[in-house]
Amino acid sequence: VVAACSSSAPAEPTPIAPPVVAKVDKRDVVAPLLGTTPPAWQVDRWLHSKPLSLAALRGKVVLVRWWTAGCPYCSTSAPALRTFHQDYGPKGLVVIGMYHHKDDGPFDPAVYEATATKYGFTFPLAFDPEWKTLHSWLGKVETGFTSVTFLLDKHGVIRHVHPGGE
């Protein structure tokens, strides 16, 4: 038996399609946090305020935003946070900034204070050492970002989470 040869050029190989990767909607990632009550925060070094507690803020809507020096998302969102504080603070919204140190070196309070000044933050700010509060609030949820924002209702229940980035 002799195999026949084709006089035409060999067919182009069929391209292999890249694997289909489902795009994860960040809202789905943070959905398990909605409707829950976060634990009390474990923070230090309050700026622009005496130390605050979640329990003392019951009855107010609270926006908590994690921020740090050198973060492009933090500097980009700073004007919105200032506006929320200025426009809605008199109506009862409490904006809280949680600084989480990301530099390789040790925490320097001067950097924390200078960055707060640079961003124009005049609302209450706290330092979240070792990200204890951030980790306790996120639990097992992994957003891929640490510039996370939580909105708590008057009962202290999480009603919205912006998972960071964008």
Summary of the structure (lengths in Angstrom):
residues: 166
radius of gyration: 23.7
end to end distance: 65.8
largest distance: 93.6
contacts: 419
relative contact order: 0.25
helix: 31%
strand: 17%
